[in-house]
Amino acid sequence: MKATSQPQVLTLLGAAKAEPSGYLLIDAPDVAAPGEVPVRLRSEIPGTTHLVLMRTSKQPPTPPDAGRPPPPPERPVVAGQQFEGGAPARLQLELPIDTAVSLVLLAQARGRWFYASRDIKVGRLASRAPA
């Protein structure tokens, strides 16, 4: 997908009216160190045919430098998977993060879209002053 925002993804998928669901799981730490973070996704909604994971940064973008071109926009879709009817809808991935992110998991089942969300904060080690 070439979408550059979550609303654009929702429109393209036809998921603009997705409903919240307690049967979707985003298993990830609440706080993580910068780098690769393990994320497990699962849908317990019967008949799930698609899972789509989106992310957005929780920090405002840094202003562009005068001599440099602006960075390309962050792609909101991280992963997507189609499942056969009756197959367990599960995904496992390593998500690279360096700033706090908000994750949204979309699941399509029986022609309807459902979602769950989760925030991951990024912790940094405090620098110690020389003794």
N, C-alpha and C positions, 0 to 999 in steps of 0.2 A: 504494500500500500504506500501511496505517496502522500497521504494526509499529513498535515502539519499541526493539527490540533485535535483534542479529544472530541469536541463537538462535530468536527468534520468526519472523524471516524464513525461516530454514532450515526450520523446522517447516511454515510456510505453503506453501513451495515444494515440500516433500517432499524437501529436499536435506540432511536431517540426516546422511546417510551419504555425503556428497560425498567423493570421492577426490582426493588431490593429483595435479596433472598438470604435466609439463614442456612441454606443448604449448599452454599459455596464457601470454600476454605482457601484462604491465602496464608500459608504457613511460612512465616518469615520472622526474624527477630524484630523487636521494637526498636532497638538501638544496635547499630553495627559499626565496625571500623570501616574506613574507606577501602574499597576494593571489591572483590567478588563476594556476593552475599547469596547463600543458598535459599531458593524460594521453591516451595512445593504448592501446586494448585490442584484443587479437586472439586468436582461437582457431584453432589449426591442427588441431583434432580433427575428423575427417570427420563430416559430418552434424550439426554444431552448429546447434541451433534457437533457443537463448536465451543471451543474456549478461546478467548482473546484476552491477553494481558496488556494493559496500557499503563504508562507512567507519566508523571509530570514532576518537574523539579519544584521543591517547596521554597527555593531561594530565588529572589529576583535576578534576572540576567545582569551580568556585569556590563557597564556601558562600553561600547566599542572604542578602541584606541584610535586616535586621529589618523595614524599611518597604516592601520590594518583594516582589512575588510571585516564586516561583522561575521561572527560564527554562523554556520548553517543552523536553521531551526531544529530543535530536538524532535525526533520522530516519536510520536506518542505510543505507537504499537511496538511492544517488546517481543511478543510471541503470539502465535496462533496455531491452533491444531484442530483438525476435523476428526470426528470419531464416528465409527459405524454404530448403528442402533444396537443398544445392549452392551456395548464395550464400556469398560470403566473410563470415565473422563478424568484423566490425571496427567499432569505435566510437572516436570522437575527441571529447573534451570539455575544457572549461576548468573546473577544480575550484577553488572558492574555499577557501583554507585560511588559518588564522591561528595554529594550533598544530600540533604534530606529529600525524600521522594514520597509521592502519594501514588499508590498502586490501585488500579481498578480492574477487577476480573469480570469479564462478560461471559455469559454462557447462554447458548441458544438451545432450547428444548421445546419440542412440540410447537414450533413456529413462533415462540415468544422468546424475548431476551430478558435475562435477569442479571443482576450485578451485586458485587460485594467490593468493599474498599478497605485499604489498610495503609497507614503511614509508617515509614521507616525513618528514624532519625539517625544522623551520623555523629558518632562520638570521636573526639580527637584526644590524643594523650596530651596532658598538660606538660609544657616544657618546664624543667626544673632549673632553678637558678643555681649557679655554682656555690658550693658551701664555703 
